[in-house]
Every structure is written in structure tokens, then in C-alpha cells.
Amino acid sequence: MFRVSVDESFCAGHALRGYKGKCENVHGHNYKVRVTLEGPDLDSIGLLYDFTHLKQVIRGLVEAVDHKFLNDLAPFDVVNPSAENLAKYFYDQTVRQVQAMPRGAQITSITVWETDTTSATYWP
């Protein structure tokens, strides 16, 4: 089995609706997102998936939220912009855009860090 990951970062603000504490107030984070793919086979040139293509996908998604107030953006205008919900959002969007993976390869997880020491991971 092979595993590859790419990381990307962005800055954004949010406020957690219904939370009792500091995080109910508007505040921001320097987020990091990691996309991880796994699969049993490599393509004809020995790659599980081209890092360049994976970076293009995740950079496009990150650009849409970078330096924004997440509560104003769909789906976070309805869904709380927690790290957990961000991880699921990035997973759903990445799955839609990543194509032509070798047989059996799939996106296995997305991890979102809000700080250097706190993160949330989504996997199907």
C-alpha cells in the first residue's frame, strides 16, 4: 500500500455559533490542510498520484476561503465552521475534483489544523 499527502495553509476568521466561551467571538486562525491518498498500485511511471495535480486542487479550494470570514461562505453560513466541518468540506470538494487515480486509489483523509497543536481529521 502506498500513501501520499500534500499540505496547504490559509488564514481565515470564524465564530462558532452556539459555543459558550472565547470561540463564540470572531477570531482567526492560520490553518493547515493535509490531503492524504492511499492505494495499492502505482501508475505507469511509478506515481500513486501526481503531487502537482493534487496541489492544484487543494490550492484552488484554499484560495476560496483564504483571508475570508468563513461564517459568510456556504456551507458555513449554515454549518458551524469548526475544524471538523472544515475537514469534511475539504474532503467532499477534493473528492469531486481529483480524477484519474490508479486502480484502488482513494482519498483517505483530510486533516485541518487550527493551531500547531489542535487538529481535526475526516475520513469516510
N, C-alpha and C positions, 0 to 999 in steps of 0.2 A: 504494500500500500504506500502511496506517495501523498504528501501533504505540502501545499504551498500557501503562503499568506502574503498579503500586502497591507501596509498601514498608510493611513492618510490622516491629516488633522484639520481641524477647523475651529473657529471661535463663534460662539453664539450665546444669546441670552434666553432665559426662560423663567417661568414662575410656576411652581407646582400647585395646581388648583386642589383645594381640599386638604392640603398638607398643613399641619399645625406645627410651626417652627420657622426657622430662618428661611427655608427654601420656598415658603409661600410668597416671599418677596421677590421682586425682579432681581435677578443676578445672572452672572455669566460664567462660562467655563471655557477652557482650552481643551476641546475634546480630541480624542484619538479614536479612529475606527480601524479595526482589523477584519479583513475578509479572509476566510480560510476555505480552501478547496481540498478535497481528497479524491483519490481514485486509484484503482488497481493497475492501470495501464498508462503508458506514455504515448504521445503521438509519434508520427514517423521520424521526427527529428529529435526525439527524446525529451519532450516537454509535457508536463501534465496540462498546463495552460500557460499561454504567453503572459508574462508579468506586465508587459506593455499594455496589452488589451485590458487586463484586469484593472490596472491603474487608471486607464481612461474611463472605465465605467465608474469606479468609485470616486474619482475626481469630479466627474460630472454631477454625481449625486451630492457630493460635499459642497460644490460651488453653489448649489441651490439653497443651502442652509447657512453658508459661511457669512458671518457678521450680520445675522438676522435675528429677530426676536421670534423664537420657534412657536410661541403661542399664537402668532398671527398667521402661520403657514398650515395648510392642510397636510396631513390629517390632525396636526397638533392644535388646531383651533377647536377641536372636539376631544381628541385623545390627549391625556396628560403627557407633556414632553419629558417623561422620565427617561433615564438611561435605558431601562428595559424596553420601553416603547420605541426609543430611537433604534435600538439594536434590531427589533422586529421590522421596523420601517426600512432600514438599510438592507436587511435580508430580502424582504419582498421586492424591493426595487432592483436589487442586484440580480436576483433570480430571473427577473423579466428581461434583463439586458445581456446577460452572459450567454453566449451561444457557442456551438461547435466544440464542445468539450469531448475528449476521448471517451470511449465506451465506459460506463460506470462511474465517471467523474461527476462530482456534485459539490455545490457549496454546502459545507457542513456547519459553519457557524459564523456569526458576526459578533464581535466584541466592541463595546463602546466604553471608553474611559472618560469619566468626568474630571478626574484628577489623577495624579500619578499613582494613587493608592486605592481608588474605587472604580469598579467597572461592572458592567452587566453584559451577559452573553445570551444570545438567542441561537438555538439550533432547532431544526424541525423534528 
